[in-house]
Structure formats: structure tokens, C-alpha cells
Amino acid sequence: MQKLRTLKEKLSLFLKGLAMGAANKVPGVSGGTISYVLDFYEELIYSFRKVNLQAFRLLFLGRFRSFYKHTNGEFLLLVMGGSIFSYFSVSLILDYFLKHYELYVWSWFFGMIIGSIYYIGKDFGEWNRVSFAFLMIGITLGLAISFLTPATENDNLWFVFLCGIIGVSGMTLPGLSGSFILILLGNYVLLLVDSVNVLFNVITSLLTGNFEVVSDPNNIRYLKIIGIFTAGSAFGLVSISHILGYMLNRWSKLVNAVIIGFIAGSLGIVWPWKRTIYVTVNDKIQIDKAGNKIVENYERYVPDFLQYETKLAIFFIFLGIAIVLTIDYYDKKRKE
């Protein structure tokens, strides 16, 4: 899949990486779904699979150009660079909108996931009993994850490494939200909010000549945590992509059936109309180490469809669907 790319194609890949990174940070939304819809999922899996023993041998021998070519380096740098940059840009904007316009953001994502189910399912081909059974397995797993109760925060470095492996799964498994899994593991705020914010502050302080930030024990703690989490994520990306690549080669149709089901099941996570239930003891909401309210679960409800707020939310659902269908339309035009 290694190929020469124009400047326009390079910019497009970087922007796709931005979208995937933003999606990975939002609980309930899968970066893998974004890569599927934006048509770079297969190359993403292919590129991660090329990080293998041969790649490490080339790196060890100092053959950096061969390593870069072998691992489809340009593609990975553009997509992963966009994804990482997103954590300090687009995802911060998303954080703002989630805080102030939560219902409409969830409605937009809900619509995009509905559109994604159509986008992925339209080229599936003929369904039979076996593929339908795997579809139902995917739906069941997605719904089961939707209604699990979150754990409490755990900053043990081995557990943080495990969180990196599991959390990054949303990038390689469409329909599985890595950030929502981190909520279930109790470490979403620790790993994707507090640690990222500390890293950003440390980098900006160092760039302005303030080196005292690296002597702050609290900063060191968070830098260790995000370093271990990043290592776990890198390990997870490579290992899961190898497993996925093997399964897609041998059982492509069945894997895609599970993926479609998983995405459909994940609609339970992003259902726009829900209230957050916090952990309480003696009617007092419990606070974690970072001063954040500890989430116990979510209470989903059916809205009043006569309210203006509900009508506006439904508009955003259709807007999300329209965005995916528009991408599909222009993708067809491009391929003609």
C-alpha cells in the first residue's frame, strides 16, 4: 500500500487523523468507526501490522529509510500525527461543546453512528444465518458494554499500561469506544483529561523557558502515568492490529458482521437523552483524587418530543446522518 501522495492527499490524511483522534477522546464514539467511514481503515490495520520483527531488525541495524518504507511511515506519521495533535486542539473544542451543549453533541454523534451503520453495511453483500448470528453477537456485546457500571480510579502503573492496551482498541475496532472503556475502568479522567492537561502545561512551560515544572512531584507523577499509558497504547495498537489483520484475512465477512453489530450496539452508549448518576455516600457525591465527581452510571430516558430542545436535538441527529451520507456520495463520485 506504499504510494506517492500529493500535498492534497497528505493534508487529507492529517485531517482524517484529527477526526479520528477527536472521536477517540469522546466517550461512546469509536475512532475505528471514523477510519472506516473515511475509508482508511484497511491501510491503518495494514500499516500497524508492518510494525513487526523485520521492522525492529531494520531499526536496530540503523536502516531508518528502509524502516520508514517498510512500516508505511508517511501514512502513519500523517494519521497518528493528526490524531495526537487533535488531543491538544480539536478535542479541546469538543470538550467545550460537551460541557455546554452536551445534548446536541451526543445527538450529532448518534446520527453519525446511524449513518455509519448504513455506510459499512451497504457493501456487505448477501446475509445468511451465520453472518446474521455474528451480527447479533456484535449487537449483544455492544449493548452489554453500554450498561456496565464504571469502576473507581486506579493509578497503578501496571493497570495504566493495561488501560493503554484496552483503551486504544477503539482505534482498531470500529464500534468499540476506547474512551468509554476507560470510563468503565475508572481511569478516563486520569488518563485523557488530567494527564493530557499536565503534559500540555509542561510542554508550554518548557517552551517559554520555565524548567521548574519538571521538578514538581505532581507533574512527574502525571508524566509517568501518560508515558506508561502511551507505551501500553503503542503495544496494543500493534498487537491488536496483527490479530485483526489475521482475522480479516481468514473470516472477513464474519468479522465485518460483528463490527456492524458492535456499532449498532454502541448506540446505547451515545443515546443523547441520559442523566449522569454519581457515586454517593450518605447523600454526598463522592469526589476522586483530581476533584472530579465519580460517575456510577447513566440513566437513559425518552424525551418530550414537543420541547424545542428535543426538536433541535433531532435536527442534529439528522445532521450527523447527512454528514456520513455526504461523505459516501463524494466517495462514490471520486471513484467513478
N, C-alpha and C positions, 0 to 999 in steps of 0.2 A: 504493500500500500504506500510505499515511499514514493513521493512525486514532487515535482517542482510546483510551487504555488505562487500565484500573483500576489501583489500587495493587497488587493481587494480580498482575496481568499484568506490571507493571513489575518487581516483585520476582522473578517467574518468569524474565523476560528476563535480569536481572542474574545470577541463579543459573546460567542456561544459559551465560552468558558466563564465569562461574567455571569451569564444567566444560570449556568449550572451551579456555580458557587453560591449565588444568592438563594437558589432553590434548596441547596444542601443545608443552609442555615435555618430555613423556615421549618418548624415542626409540622410534619404531615405531608410535606412536599418532597418528592424524590428527585435528586439531580440526575439519576439514571433515566427517569421519565423524560426530563428535558433533553438529554442527549439522544434519546430515542426519537422524540418528536422533531428535533433539529437535525436529525439524520447524520450523526457522527458516532453513534453508539458502537457499531461494529468495529470501526477504526480505533475507538477508545480501548475496547477489550483487546483487540489485536496488539496495540502498542504496549499495553501493560504486560501482556504475555511475553513480549520480547525482552522484558527485564528478567533474564534467566541466567543460568550458569555461564553461557557463552558471553553474555553482556558483561558479567563481572570479570571474566577472564580478560576481555579486551580492555576493560578499565584498569585492571591490575597490571597489564603489560604496557600501559601508557598509550594505547592506541585510541585516543579520545575521539578522533574523527570517525573511526570505524564503529566505536561505541555509539556515537551520536546517530550514525546512519542505521545501525542495527536496531536501535530502540525506537526508530521513527521520532527522533529527538525534536525536530522542528514542531511536529504536531503536538507532542506532549508539553513542550515549553509554552506554546501559544495557549493551549486549552487550560493547562494547570496554572500558568501564569495569570490568565484571566480569572480563573476560579479563586486563586489566592488573593489577587488584587480586589476581588469582589467583597471579601471579608472586611476590607477597610474602606469600601466605597458604597457599592450598590446595596449590600446587606445592611449597612448603617441607615440608609434611606428606608429600607424595608422595615427595620426596627422601629423607626419613627412612625411609619404608617400603621404598623401593627399596634403600636401603643395608642395612637389617636383615632384610627379608623379601622379597628380590628375586624368588625363585621364585614366591611366591604372588601378588605384584603382577602379574608377567608372565602368570601363569595367568588371573588375573581379566580382564586386558586381552584376552588371547587369546580367552576366552569371549565378551567383549563384541563383538569383531570378528566372530566367527562369527554371533552374534545379529544384528549389523548387516547382514551379507550377506543374511540372511533378510528383515530388515525392509525393506531397499531393494529386494530382488529380487521380493518378493511382489506388488508392484503394477506390475511391468514390463510385463505383458501377454504377447502371443504372441511366442515366439522364432522367428527364421528363420536362414538360413545367414549372412546379412550381420551381423546382431546377434550371433550366436554367434562369428563371426570376430573382431569387435571385442572381445567378452568375452575371447577367448583372447589378443588383443593386450594387453589390460589385465593379465591374469594374468602373461603373459611379462615385461612391463615391471616389474611389482611384484616378481616373483621375481628378476629381473636386478639390481634395485637392492638387494635383500636381501643379495646375496652379493658386492657390490663391496667393495674394500679402502679403508679410510679414509686420507685424506691427512694431512699434518702441519699444525700450526697456522700461520696467516698473518695478521698484524695490519695489513697494508697497507690503508689506508682505502678505496681503490677496491674491493679484494677484499671488505672488510667490507660495503660498500654492496651489492655483488653477492650476498653471503650473505643480506642482508636481503630482497632480491627473491626469491631462491630459497627461503629458509627459511620465509617467510610463505605459501608455496604450500600448505602443509598446512592452512591455514585456509580456502582456497578450493577445494582439490582433495581431495575425500574419498578416503581410502586412501593418500595421499601424506603421509608424516610429515616435516614441515619440520625437526623436531629431529634426526631420523635423517639427513636430507640434510646438516645442519650437521656431524654426526659424520663423514660421508663427505668433507666439505670440510675437515675438520680443525679446525673452529672452534666446536664445541659448547660446550666448557668455557669458552673465552674469552668467548663472546657470551651464553650462557644461564646460566652459573654465576658466573664471576669478575666480569664487568661488572655483572650484576644485583646481586650481593652488595655491590660497591663503591658502586653507586648507592643501595642501601638504607642502607648505613652513612653515606654523605654526607648523605642526607636526614634521617636520625635525628639526626646530629650537628648539623646546621644548626638543627633544631627545638629542640635543647637549648642552643643558643647557642654552639656550638663552630664558629667560622668558619675555624679553621686548616686544616680538612680540604680546603678548596678551594685551598690553596697547596701541597699535596702533589703533586709531579710525577706520581707513580704514579696518584693519584686522577684527575688531569686526563687522563692517558692513557686510563684506562678510561672516563671520562665522554665523551671524544671518540669512542671506539670505539662505545659504546652509542648515542650521538647519531646517528652515521653509520648504524649498523645500523637504528635506528628510522626514519630517513629512507628507507633502502632498503626497509624493510618497508612503509611507507606507500605508496611508489611502486609496489611490487609488488602490494599489495592492490588498488589502483585499476586498474592496467594489466591484471593477470591477470583480474580480475572482468569487465572490459569484453570481453576475448577470450572468456571462458567464457560470458558472457551472450549474446554473438552466436552462439556455437556451440550453446548450449542452445535458442535460438530457432529455429535452422535444422535442427539434427540432434539433437534432444533424445534420441531413443531410442538412437542410436548412442553419444552421449556418456555416457548412463547405463549402457550396456553396458560401456564402457571403465572407468567408475568402479567398477562392481560387480566387474569383473575385477581392477582395481588393489587394491581392498580385500582380495579373496581372495588375491592375490599377496603382500600385505603381511603375511600370516600367517607367512611365512618370517622376517620381522624380529622378530616378537614371540613366536616359538616359545619356550616357557618354559625348556626344558632346553637351556642353552647355557653354554659356558665362554668367558670373555674371553681372547683371545690378545693379549699386549702386544708391542710392538716391542722386540727385544733386540739388543744388540751385544756379542759375546764373553760371552754368557750373562748379561749385565746388562740389566735392564729400563730402557728409556730414559724420561727424565722431561722434560716440557715446561717452558716458562718459568714456569708457575704452580705447578710442583711436582707435577703430576698425571702418572700413568702414561700413556704414549701407546698408544692402542688400535690394534692392527693388524687384527684381525678377530674373528669369533666362531666357535667350534666347537660345532655342534649335535649332540645325541646323543639316543638313545632311552632313556628312564629304566627303572629296575627297578620294575615295576608292583606288586610285593609290598611295597615300602617304604612306611612310614607317611607320609613326606614326599611321595611321589608321589601317594598316595591323597588327601592333603589338597590338593595342587595341582589334582588333577582336580575336587575339590569346588569350588574357586574358579573353575575353567573353567565349570562348570555354573551357578555363582552369577552369573558375568558374562553368560551366555546368558539366565538367568532375569530379570536386571535389564532387558535390552533387550526381552524378551517382555512384561514387566510394563508398560513404557513404552508398547509397542504396544497392549496391552489397554486401558489407561486412555485412550489417544489415541482409540481406536475408541469407547469409552463417551462421551467428551467430544463427539465429532462426531455421535452419534446424536440 
